[in-house]
Amino acid sequence: MIKQKHFIDVDQLSLKQIEQIFSKADKYLKKPLNSSLKGKRLINLFFENSTRTRSSFEIAAKNSGAEVVNIDVSTSALKKGESEKDTILTLNAMEPDFITIRHSFGGIVKKLAEYSDRAVVVNSGDGAHAHPTQALLDAFTIYKAYKFKKITEFKKLTVAICGDVLNSRVARSNIRLLTMLGAKIHLIGPPTLLPKNMDSANLKIFYDLKEGVKGVNVIMALRIQKERMMSCFIPSISDYFKVYGITRDVLDLAKSNCILLHPGPMNRNVEIESSLAEDPKVSQVLKQVRHGVAIRQAVLELLA
């Protein structure tokens, strides 16, 4: 079991628990249907739009025998003036076992979890703060691509995280998780899209894309999040692609067996050259989606 009742970010996990999650996810890739959550109920409460995360939580829960309710916020009592606190209290009173929450404000999922004394709250992404299950599925995708036997093998890797790091909850959870696993991290992007004062023994910041990807094992491209940009962070989308877009020429600077990840949704020919995103030899994008279902099944089982 995770020490705290609710799952807010990856730093709640021990290395042993991460290994357990990967082991269970590996099993669910081969045989997804089981009854480990039979009789349990999960509510998806998403204040932000989602395709991958909400759908994969629903499929993951149903694969394990749970019932799922999706709350449409646009038609809920929130539109009548009900507070988010009262919404959580109301849903909790219905005695579900899990409530997954996505919200545009960083830190709010942890606060809302305080009002749920029955249901386990799972953070499905809050503002630019955290997205723990995405980081787990990203790391699991790397683990599978390199055919690792133990998570200690992450210490052999250098992972380049490129793009809008400043506004990315995916980047923050990945930085926490990959640091825990011992990987080296290169953060790459324009100065306006990178956080300040993050250099450490295992983490380096690069403003030059070609310099940052030299010799890396993994390139993780991040979506340009225009909805979170409060001012002009880049001159234009086309200018961004010219300087920071992942192309075949850029990939050639990395290790010969380098893999390419993107958490989605992807802006083709902005973060990644379109043909490269579909190249099965390097692109892990659709495998990330598939792995997301198995990882979330494993996480729900651990929390249960």
C-alpha positions as CSV (number, residue, x, y, z in Angstrom):
1,M,0.0,0.0,0.0
2,I,1.0,3.6,-0.6
3,K,1.7,5.3,2.8
4,Q,-0.8,8.1,2.2
5,K,-4.4,7.4,1.5
6,H,-4.5,9.4,-1.7
7,F,-2.2,9.3,-4.7
8,I,-1.0,12.8,-5.6
9,D,2.4,12.3,-7.1
10,V,5.2,9.8,-7.7
11,D,7.3,10.8,-4.7
12,Q,4.9,8.9,-2.5
13,L,6.1,5.6,-4.0
14,S,9.0,3.5,-2.9
15,L,11.3,1.9,-5.5
16,K,9.8,-1.5,-4.4
17,Q,6.3,-0.2,-5.2
18,I,7.4,1.1,-8.6
19,E,8.8,-2.4,-9.3
20,Q,5.5,-3.9,-8.2
21,I,3.5,-1.6,-10.5
22,F,5.8,-2.4,-13.4
23,S,5.5,-6.1,-12.7
24,K,1.7,-6.0,-12.5
25,A,1.4,-3.8,-15.6
26,D,3.6,-6.3,-17.5
27,K,1.1,-9.0,-16.5
28,Y,-1.9,-6.9,-17.6
29,L,-0.4,-6.3,-21.0
30,K,-0.6,-10.0,-21.6
31,K,-3.8,-10.7,-19.8
32,P,-5.8,-7.6,-19.0
33,L,-9.1,-9.1,-17.8
34,N,-9.4,-10.1,-14.2
35,S,-11.6,-9.6,-11.1
36,S,-9.2,-7.9,-8.7
37,L,-11.5,-4.8,-8.4
38,K,-14.8,-6.6,-8.6
39,G,-17.4,-4.8,-6.5
40,K,-15.4,-1.5,-6.5
41,R,-16.6,1.8,-8.1
42,L,-14.5,4.5,-9.7
43,I,-15.7,8.0,-10.5
44,N,-13.9,10.1,-13.2
45,L,-14.2,13.8,-12.3
46,F,-12.4,15.8,-15.0
47,F,-12.6,19.6,-14.9
48,E,-10.3,19.7,-18.0
49,N,-10.8,17.9,-21.3
50,S,-9.1,14.5,-21.7
51,T,-9.0,11.6,-24.2
52,R,-6.2,9.4,-23.1
53,T,-6.2,9.7,-19.3
54,R,-10.0,9.5,-18.7
55,S,-10.5,6.7,-21.2
56,S,-7.6,4.6,-20.0
57,F,-8.7,4.9,-16.3
58,E,-12.2,3.8,-17.4
59,I,-10.8,0.8,-19.4
60,A,-8.3,-0.1,-16.7
61,A,-11.0,-0.1,-14.0
62,K,-13.4,-2.2,-16.1
63,N,-10.7,-4.6,-17.1
64,S,-10.3,-5.4,-13.4
65,G,-14.0,-5.8,-12.8
66,A,-14.8,-2.3,-11.4
67,E,-17.8,-0.1,-12.2
68,V,-17.1,3.3,-13.6
69,V,-19.1,6.6,-13.6
70,N,-17.9,9.6,-15.7
71,I,-19.1,13.0,-14.4
72,D,-19.8,15.5,-17.1
73,V,-18.7,18.7,-15.3
74,S,-20.5,20.9,-18.0
75,T,-23.9,19.4,-16.9
76,S,-23.2,18.9,-13.2
77,A,-24.3,20.9,-10.1
78,L,-21.1,22.9,-10.4
79,K,-22.8,24.9,-13.2
80,K,-25.5,25.7,-10.6
81,G,-23.0,27.3,-8.3
82,E,-22.0,24.3,-6.2
83,S,-18.5,24.5,-4.8
84,E,-15.8,22.0,-5.8
85,K,-15.6,21.1,-2.1
86,D,-19.3,20.2,-1.9
87,T,-19.0,18.2,-5.1
88,I,-16.3,16.0,-3.5
89,L,-18.3,15.7,-0.3
90,T,-21.4,14.7,-2.3
91,L,-19.6,12.1,-4.4
92,N,-17.8,10.7,-1.4
93,A,-21.1,10.3,0.4
94,M,-22.1,7.9,-2.4
95,E,-19.3,5.7,-1.2
96,P,-17.2,5.1,-4.4
97,D,-13.8,3.5,-3.9
98,F,-11.9,5.8,-6.2
99,I,-12.3,9.3,-7.5
100,T,-9.9,10.4,-10.3
101,I,-9.6,14.2,-10.6
102,R,-8.1,16.4,-13.3
103,H,-8.0,20.1,-12.8
104,S,-6.5,23.2,-14.3
105,F,-5.2,24.5,-10.9
106,G,-1.9,23.1,-9.6
107,G,-2.2,21.7,-6.0
108,I,-6.0,21.7,-5.9
109,V,-6.3,17.9,-6.1
110,K,-4.4,17.5,-2.9
111,K,-6.7,20.0,-1.3
112,L,-9.9,18.3,-2.6
113,A,-8.6,15.0,-1.4
114,E,-8.9,16.2,2.2
115,Y,-12.7,16.1,1.8
116,S,-12.8,12.5,0.8
117,D,-12.6,10.2,3.8
118,R,-13.9,7.1,2.0
119,A,-12.9,7.2,-1.7
120,V,-9.2,7.2,-2.7
121,V,-8.4,10.3,-4.7
122,V,-6.1,9.8,-7.7
123,N,-4.4,12.8,-9.3
124,S,-5.1,12.7,-13.0
125,G,-3.2,16.0,-13.7
126,D,-3.5,19.3,-11.8
127,G,-2.3,22.5,-13.5
128,A,1.4,22.5,-14.1
129,H,2.0,20.6,-10.8
130,A,1.8,16.8,-11.3
131,H,0.6,13.9,-13.4
132,P,1.8,10.7,-11.6
133,T,0.3,8.0,-13.7
134,Q,1.6,9.6,-16.9
135,A,5.1,9.6,-15.5
136,L,4.8,5.9,-14.5
137,L,3.6,4.9,-18.0
138,D,6.4,6.9,-19.6
139,A,9.0,5.2,-17.4
140,F,7.4,1.8,-18.0
141,T,7.5,2.4,-21.8
142,I,11.3,3.1,-21.5
143,Y,11.6,0.0,-19.3
144,K,9.9,-2.2,-21.9
145,A,11.7,-0.6,-24.9
146,Y,15.1,-1.3,-23.5
147,K,14.0,-4.8,-22.2
148,F,15.2,-4.0,-18.6
149,K,15.0,-6.7,-16.0
150,K,15.3,-4.4,-13.0
151,I,14.5,-0.7,-12.4
152,T,18.1,-0.1,-11.3
153,E,19.0,-0.2,-15.0
154,F,17.6,3.3,-15.4
155,K,20.9,4.5,-14.1
156,K,22.4,3.7,-17.5
157,L,20.2,6.2,-19.3
158,T,20.1,9.9,-20.2
159,V,16.7,11.2,-21.0
160,A,16.1,14.5,-22.8
161,I,12.9,16.3,-22.0
162,C,12.3,18.9,-24.7
163,G,9.8,21.7,-25.0
164,D,7.4,23.5,-22.7
165,V,8.8,22.2,-19.4
166,L,7.6,25.3,-17.5
167,N,3.9,24.6,-18.0
168,S,4.1,20.8,-18.0
169,R,2.8,18.7,-15.1
170,V,4.1,15.7,-17.1
171,A,7.6,17.0,-17.1
172,R,7.6,17.7,-13.3
173,S,6.4,14.2,-12.4
174,N,8.8,12.7,-14.9
175,I,11.7,14.6,-13.4
176,R,10.8,13.4,-9.9
177,L,10.4,9.8,-11.0
178,L,13.4,9.5,-13.3
179,T,15.5,11.2,-10.6
180,M,14.3,8.5,-8.1
181,L,15.2,5.8,-10.7
182,G,18.7,7.3,-11.2
183,A,18.5,8.4,-14.8
184,K,20.3,11.5,-16.0
185,I,18.0,14.2,-17.3
186,H,18.6,17.0,-20.0
187,L,15.9,19.7,-20.0
188,I,15.9,21.4,-23.4
189,G,14.0,24.5,-24.6
190,P,13.9,28.2,-25.0
191,P,14.7,30.2,-21.8
192,T,11.1,31.3,-21.5
193,L,9.9,27.7,-21.3
194,L,12.4,26.3,-18.8
195,P,12.2,26.6,-15.0
196,K,15.1,28.4,-13.3
197,N,17.7,27.0,-10.9
198,M,17.1,23.3,-11.6
199,D,20.7,22.2,-12.3
200,S,21.8,19.3,-10.2
201,A,24.2,16.3,-10.4
202,N,21.7,14.4,-12.5
203,L,20.0,17.3,-14.3
204,K,21.3,19.8,-16.8
205,I,19.6,22.6,-18.7
206,F,20.2,23.2,-22.4
207,Y,18.9,26.1,-24.6
208,D,20.5,24.5,-27.7
209,L,18.5,21.5,-28.9
210,K,21.4,19.8,-30.8
211,E,23.7,20.1,-27.8
212,G,21.1,18.8,-25.4
213,V,20.3,15.6,-27.4
214,K,23.8,14.5,-28.1
215,G,24.3,10.9,-26.9
216,V,20.9,10.6,-25.1
217,N,18.9,7.4,-25.0
218,V,15.4,8.8,-24.8
219,I,13.9,12.0,-26.2
220,M,10.6,13.0,-24.6
221,A,8.9,15.9,-26.6
222,L,6.4,18.0,-24.7
223,R,3.3,19.7,-26.1
224,I,3.4,23.5,-26.5
225,Q,0.6,24.3,-24.0
226,K,-0.8,27.6,-25.4
227,E,-3.7,27.4,-22.9
228,R,-1.3,27.8,-19.9
229,M,0.8,30.5,-21.5
230,M,0.0,33.9,-19.8
231,S,2.1,35.8,-22.3
232,C,4.1,35.3,-25.5
233,F,6.7,32.6,-24.6
234,I,7.7,31.8,-28.2
235,P,7.7,34.0,-31.4
236,S,5.5,31.6,-33.4
237,I,4.7,27.9,-33.8
238,S,6.7,27.7,-37.0
239,D,9.7,29.4,-35.4
240,Y,9.6,27.0,-32.5
241,F,9.6,24.0,-34.9
242,K,12.6,25.3,-36.8
243,V,14.7,25.6,-33.6
244,Y,13.3,23.0,-31.2
245,G,11.3,20.6,-33.3
246,I,12.4,16.9,-33.2
247,T,13.4,15.9,-36.7
248,R,15.5,13.0,-38.2
249,D,18.5,15.3,-38.2
250,V,18.1,15.9,-34.5
251,L,17.5,12.3,-33.7
252,D,20.7,11.3,-35.5
253,L,22.7,13.2,-32.8
254,A,21.3,10.9,-30.1
255,K,22.3,7.3,-29.5
256,S,21.6,5.0,-32.4
257,N,18.9,3.1,-30.4
258,C,17.3,6.3,-29.1
259,I,13.5,6.1,-28.6
260,L,11.0,8.9,-29.0
261,L,8.2,9.7,-26.5
262,H,5.3,12.2,-26.4
263,P,2.6,12.3,-23.7
264,G,0.0,13.6,-26.2
265,P,-2.0,15.2,-27.5
266,M,0.7,15.9,-30.2
267,N,1.0,19.0,-32.4
268,R,2.5,17.4,-35.5
269,N,5.3,19.4,-37.1
270,V,5.5,21.6,-34.1
271,E,7.0,19.3,-31.4
272,I,7.8,16.3,-33.7
273,E,8.2,15.9,-37.4
274,S,5.0,14.1,-38.5
275,S,6.7,11.2,-40.3
276,L,9.0,10.6,-37.3
277,A,6.1,10.4,-34.9
278,E,4.8,7.4,-37.0
279,D,8.1,5.6,-37.4
280,P,7.7,2.3,-35.5
281,K,11.5,2.0,-35.2
282,V,11.8,5.0,-32.9
283,S,8.3,6.3,-31.9
284,Q,6.8,4.9,-28.7
285,V,3.8,7.2,-28.8
286,L,1.1,4.6,-29.3
287,K,2.8,2.1,-26.9
288,Q,2.6,4.8,-24.3
289,V,-1.2,4.9,-24.7
290,R,-1.4,1.1,-24.5
291,H,0.9,1.0,-21.5
292,G,-1.2,3.6,-19.8
293,V,-4.1,1.2,-19.4
294,A,-1.9,-1.5,-17.8
295,I,-0.2,1.0,-15.5
296,R,-3.4,2.5,-14.3
297,Q,-4.8,-1.0,-13.6
298,A,-1.7,-1.7,-11.5
299,V,-2.0,1.6,-9.6
300,L,-5.7,1.1,-8.8
301,E,-4.9,-2.4,-7.6
302,L,-2.1,-1.1,-5.4
303,L,-4.4,1.6,-4.0
304,A,-7.2,-0.8,-3.4
